[in-house]
Amino acid sequence: MANDAKSGEIATGNETRVIACGMIAREILDICTLNNLQHISLTCLPAEYHFHPEKIAPEMDKAITKAKADGYSNIFVGYADCGTVGKLDEVCEKHGVDRIAGPHCFSFYLGNEAFKNNNDDYVTTFFITDFLARHYENFLLKPLKLHKHPELRDLYFGNYERALYLAQVDDPELDELAKQIAAILKLDYERVFTGYGDLVPALKNTHI
């Protein structure tokens, strides 16, 4: 685990240990800075677990156990369900901790209520976040081998119709990278500025 917002592993006061997905570490740190959330101490599980959701719940179990051993009485899980099919909720219930609501980060960036009530057909939508825009070669092209075998595009994305970029920040360079992803995948490109969505109130509510 890495990406601590504060130095040191041992709780020194009324700190909240946030154990999050590495894919949203930058966003959490930005939120903490913008909102002066000095009580939060951040640590992250590897972003690569995005491809192995079966690892999230057992590794979170270990991370929460360690945080408790380090003296953190207030712990928050910075994951939505993220493909764990309820297993992460079982871990949270076991330890008596909360997680951010929602099925995945796309939902809480858009706002869980808005995502749930939106009549658009997200089944044919490929979502892009700031993280994916920054790291699409390592977290999209290489894992799917599209950099060497572009013909696999139709196998993976033949049923998708659009690439929807959920922008956390206004950055023209990220916009261009997101457009590149849509072009590579041969999908219609759309952009929605979401900011940090439901992640902001979730972190603000982590005070002891």
Secondary structure, DSSP 8 states (H G I E B T S, - for coil): -B--SSS-SS--SS-EEEEEEGGGHHHHHHHHHHTT-TTEEEEEE-GGGGG-GGGHHHHHHHHHHHHHHTT-SEEEEE---TT-TTHHHHHHHHHT-EE--SSSHHHHHH-HHHHHH--S-GGGEEEE-HHHHHHHIIIIITTTTTTT-GGGHHHHHTT--EEEEEESS--HHHHHHHHHHHHHHT-EEEEEE-TTTTHHHHHHTT--
